[in-house]
Structures are given as structure tokens and as C-alpha cells.
Amino acid sequence: MPTSGTNEIDTRGMLSIHNALRRALNDSTAQIAAVPDGPKEAQRYLDYLNDVLWLAGAHHDTEDELLAPKLKRRAPQNDTTWALITSQHHAVTSCLETVEAAAEHLSTAGSPGAKKALVNACRALYEILDEHFRVEEQDVLPVAAELLTRAEWGAMSVTMLEDYSGARPWLPFGLVYEAMPPELQEMMLAQAPTSVSDMWRSRGAEAFAAEMAAIRGTGNSG
């Protein structure tokens, strides 16, 4: 059993990931509808959406690998919650695959029907993620704060950051960063690998701001 005490771990970082994904998927309806017809016109938004989907998938993969096994061992009395979380993760994975397929179709077709299918898929993903996040925030994060060490908790964020293999690491990082209160932003930069924090300070923050102005301006989502 770890020596960490109750509430010693600050779990707001996971809440920030949840809220970043909620915003991105909730905004998607207006943003997709505003994309002009045609595959080339849709590509900028689809590049952004792919990073959003990466963040959702990486978040859940990290939980499955580094969070769930520890909590199941240390709090077996919560087996009903762990079973629900596992079931929800399977549903999220299936929904992510549906969104990815719809995005791929839009990238080749660029038609109004393809846009509508992607809107519907993103809305379904938002709904299932929001429900899942509520369970995590109510029933999982308090247990994690009590039963995990700081090192164990911090390893999840580091693993996620190191696993990103795309061309724009500043995008998923920025989505989470902007969802954090200022004091947590400073903690995130202090705890991130040096390559990540240097990237963000040198060019990432500016690149993220420019990209999101374009994406959010398309859908007037603020």
C-alpha cells in the first residue's frame, strides 16, 4: 500500500483533460458544419480532430495501463465501479473507431452527407465520454487521490506526452493546458519532460494559439 495520504495528490490535471475533450467535441458540431464542401477544404479541421481523437485514446490507454490495475488491487471493494469503468472504456473505443471512420470518409468525399455523419459520430462520442467522465470524477478520482503515490500519478502524464508521435505535439498539449487554472499550468510545465516544456515555451504556445483561432473562428465557438 502506498504511503501517500488522502487528498495529497492533485487530480485536477485529469479533470482538465476531461474538460478539454468536452469542449473540443461539443464545439465540433458548428465547426464541421462550417467547413466548406470538398476534401481539401476539410483537411485542416480533420488534422485538428485527429489530434483530439489521439488525446482521447491516449488518455484511456494510459488509464487502462497505469491507473486501473493499481486501483483494482488496492480497492477491490469498489469492484462494481471498476466493472462499469471497463465497460465504458470498451464503448468509448468503439465510438472512437466510428469517429475515425467518419473522418476518413470526409477526407475523401468532402460531401454534406459525410459532414453530417461526422457530426453525428462526434456528438455520440461526446455523450458517452461525458457520462464516463462524470463517473470517473465522482467515483474514481477520490480513490486515486487516496491510494496512489505522487510518482504513480505523475507517470501517467509523462507516459502520454512521450507516446505522441504526430507532427504537432503542441496541439494536444495546448488543449489540456488551456483547460487548467494558472497555478496548475505552471505545475504542468515544471513536471513535463524538458523537451516538452521547451517546445511549448519556444514555439508551441504561439502555434497553438494561431491554430485554434483558425479552428474556432470557423465555427464561431469562442
PLY file of the C-alpha trace (Angstrom):
ply
format ascii 1.0
element vertex 222
property float x
property float y
property float z
element edge 221
property int vertex1
property int vertex2
end_header
0.00 0.00 0.00
1.46 3.41 -0.91
2.29 5.89 1.84
0.53 8.81 0.13
-2.20 10.36 2.29
-5.76 11.24 1.37
-6.04 14.29 -0.91
-2.24 14.61 -1.16
-2.43 14.09 -4.91
-3.84 16.92 -7.01
-6.10 15.21 -9.54
-7.23 18.37 -11.31
-4.99 17.52 -14.25
-7.30 14.69 -15.23
-10.32 16.96 -14.88
-8.57 19.35 -17.28
-8.15 16.56 -19.85
-11.83 15.74 -19.47
-12.87 19.37 -19.94
-10.57 19.82 -22.91
-12.20 16.87 -24.66
-15.68 18.02 -23.69
-15.05 21.42 -25.25
-13.47 20.08 -28.42
-16.26 17.61 -29.11
-19.04 19.97 -28.09
-17.61 22.61 -30.46
-17.33 20.10 -33.28
-20.94 20.37 -34.45
-20.65 24.02 -35.50
-17.07 23.66 -36.69
-17.76 20.72 -39.01
-20.91 22.35 -40.36
-18.89 25.47 -41.24
-16.24 23.57 -43.22
-16.74 24.22 -46.97
-17.63 21.18 -49.05
-14.70 19.36 -50.60
-11.97 17.09 -49.17
-9.19 19.71 -49.39
-11.26 22.28 -47.54
-11.96 19.80 -44.74
-8.35 18.75 -44.19
-7.30 21.44 -41.74
-10.17 20.60 -39.44
-9.57 16.88 -39.81
-5.90 17.31 -38.87
-7.05 19.04 -35.70
-9.72 16.43 -35.00
-7.17 13.63 -35.36
-5.17 15.18 -32.52
-8.32 15.45 -30.41
-9.01 11.77 -31.03
-5.41 10.91 -30.20
-5.79 12.70 -26.86
-8.99 10.79 -26.06
-7.47 7.43 -26.98
-4.15 8.06 -25.23
-5.92 9.19 -22.09
-7.90 5.98 -21.88
-4.98 3.74 -22.83
-2.90 5.30 -20.06
-5.68 4.74 -17.55
-6.00 1.12 -18.62
-2.26 0.52 -18.27
-1.24 2.64 -15.27
-4.34 3.51 -13.25
-6.99 0.80 -13.36
-4.79 -2.19 -12.39
-3.50 -0.41 -9.27
-6.91 0.76 -8.13
-8.46 -2.66 -8.69
-5.80 -4.25 -6.49
-5.90 -1.63 -3.77
-9.66 -1.07 -3.62
-11.31 -4.41 -4.54
-14.39 -3.38 -2.58
-15.16 -0.97 -5.46
-15.41 -3.79 -7.99
-18.78 -2.53 -9.29
-17.21 0.79 -10.20
-14.22 -0.85 -11.86
-16.53 -3.08 -13.92
-18.53 -0.04 -15.05
-15.38 1.86 -16.00
-14.12 -1.12 -18.03
-17.43 -1.39 -19.86
-17.43 2.33 -20.60
-13.87 2.17 -21.92
-14.91 -0.54 -24.39
-17.80 1.66 -25.54
-15.50 4.69 -25.89
-13.06 2.65 -28.01
-15.87 1.57 -30.33
-17.13 5.14 -30.61
-13.64 6.46 -31.35
-13.38 3.98 -34.21
-16.69 5.24 -35.60
-15.50 8.86 -35.49
-12.19 7.92 -37.13
-14.04 6.14 -39.94
-16.36 9.11 -40.44
-13.38 11.49 -40.53
-11.64 9.31 -43.10
-14.78 9.33 -45.24
-14.99 13.12 -45.08
-11.33 13.38 -46.09
-12.06 11.55 -49.34
-15.66 12.59 -50.06
-15.97 16.08 -48.64
-19.72 15.92 -49.12
-22.58 17.30 -46.99
-23.58 13.74 -46.13
-20.05 12.93 -44.95
-20.03 16.07 -42.79
-23.37 15.13 -41.24
-22.12 11.61 -40.46
-19.04 13.06 -38.73
-21.17 15.50 -36.74
-23.35 12.62 -35.52
-20.34 10.49 -34.64
-18.68 13.30 -32.69
-21.91 14.01 -30.83
-22.23 10.35 -29.85
-18.61 10.34 -28.65
-19.19 13.50 -26.62
-22.21 11.98 -24.91
-20.52 8.72 -23.95
-17.34 10.48 -22.82
-19.26 12.99 -20.73
-21.12 10.18 -18.98
-17.88 8.26 -18.44
-16.02 11.32 -17.16
-18.74 12.00 -14.61
-18.29 8.53 -13.17
-14.53 8.97 -13.04
-14.75 12.37 -11.42
-17.23 11.22 -8.79
-16.06 7.68 -8.03
-12.51 7.20 -9.31
-10.52 10.39 -8.70
-11.17 10.48 -4.92
-9.94 6.88 -4.64
-6.91 7.63 -6.79
-6.05 10.65 -4.63
-6.02 8.41 -1.57
-4.37 5.26 -2.87
-1.77 6.36 -5.43
1.61 7.95 -4.82
2.59 11.19 -6.46
5.10 9.32 -8.60
2.46 6.89 -9.81
0.05 9.69 -10.64
2.67 11.79 -12.41
3.81 8.84 -14.52
0.52 8.86 -16.40
1.01 12.37 -17.80
4.64 11.74 -18.70
3.73 8.49 -20.48
1.02 10.23 -22.51
3.33 13.05 -23.58
6.12 10.69 -24.58
3.79 8.47 -26.62
2.70 11.23 -29.01
4.19 10.62 -32.46
2.41 13.25 -34.52
3.87 16.40 -36.06
2.17 18.88 -33.71
2.75 17.98 -30.05
1.74 21.47 -29.07
-1.86 20.83 -30.10
-2.96 18.11 -27.63
-0.68 19.66 -25.00
-2.31 23.06 -25.57
-5.85 21.71 -25.38
-5.18 20.40 -21.88
-3.02 23.36 -20.84
-5.69 25.95 -21.64
-8.26 24.00 -19.61
-6.14 24.30 -16.46
-6.16 27.07 -13.86
-2.96 29.17 -13.94
-1.30 27.51 -10.95
-1.82 24.09 -12.49
-0.40 25.28 -15.81
2.85 26.14 -14.05
2.92 22.74 -12.37
2.34 21.01 -15.70
5.26 22.81 -17.34
7.51 22.11 -14.35
6.71 18.39 -14.36
6.74 17.84 -18.14
9.83 16.42 -19.86
12.26 19.23 -20.71
11.75 18.68 -24.43
8.02 19.28 -23.99
8.26 22.38 -21.80
10.95 23.89 -24.08
8.80 23.17 -27.12
5.81 24.90 -25.57
7.69 27.99 -24.45
9.73 28.41 -27.63
7.10 27.93 -30.31
4.25 25.70 -29.17
2.14 28.29 -27.37
2.19 30.63 -30.36
1.47 27.85 -32.85
-1.40 26.55 -30.72
-2.97 30.00 -30.39
-2.82 30.55 -34.16
-4.27 27.14 -34.98
-7.11 27.40 -32.50
-8.01 30.88 -33.68
-8.46 29.42 -37.15
-10.35 26.33 -35.98
-12.62 28.14 -33.54
-13.15 31.08 -35.83
-14.51 28.68 -38.47
-17.26 27.54 -36.14
-17.65 30.74 -34.11
-17.35 28.60 -31.00
-15.34 31.09 -28.94
0 1
1 2
2 3
3 4
4 5
5 6
6 7
7 8
8 9
9 10
10 11
11 12
12 13
13 14
14 15
15 16
16 17
17 18
18 19
19 20
20 21
21 22
22 23
23 24
24 25
25 26
26 27
27 28
28 29
29 30
30 31
31 32
32 33
33 34
34 35
35 36
36 37
37 38
38 39
39 40
40 41
41 42
42 43
43 44
44 45
45 46
46 47
47 48
48 49
49 50
50 51
51 52
52 53
53 54
54 55
55 56
56 57
57 58
58 59
59 60
60 61
61 62
62 63
63 64
64 65
65 66
66 67
67 68
68 69
69 70
70 71
71 72
72 73
73 74
74 75
75 76
76 77
77 78
78 79
79 80
80 81
81 82
82 83
83 84
84 85
85 86
86 87
87 88
88 89
89 90
90 91
91 92
92 93
93 94
94 95
95 96
96 97
97 98
98 99
99 100
100 101
101 102
102 103
103 104
104 105
105 106
106 107
107 108
108 109
109 110
110 111
111 112
112 113
113 114
114 115
115 116
116 117
117 118
118 119
119 120
120 121
121 122
122 123
123 124
124 125
125 126
126 127
127 128
128 129
129 130
130 131
131 132
132 133
133 134
134 135
135 136
136 137
137 138
138 139
139 140
140 141
141 142
142 143
143 144
144 145
145 146
146 147
147 148
148 149
149 150
150 151
151 152
152 153
153 154
154 155
155 156
156 157
157 158
158 159
159 160
160 161
161 162
162 163
163 164
164 165
165 166
166 167
167 168
168 169
169 170
170 171
171 172
172 173
173 174
174 175
175 176
176 177
177 178
178 179
179 180
180 181
181 182
182 183
183 184
184 185
185 186
186 187
187 188
188 189
189 190
190 191
191 192
192 193
193 194
194 195
195 196
196 197
197 198
198 199
199 200
200 201
201 202
202 203
203 204
204 205
205 206
206 207
207 208
208 209
209 210
210 211
211 212
212 213
213 214
214 215
215 216
216 217
217 218
218 219
219 220
220 221
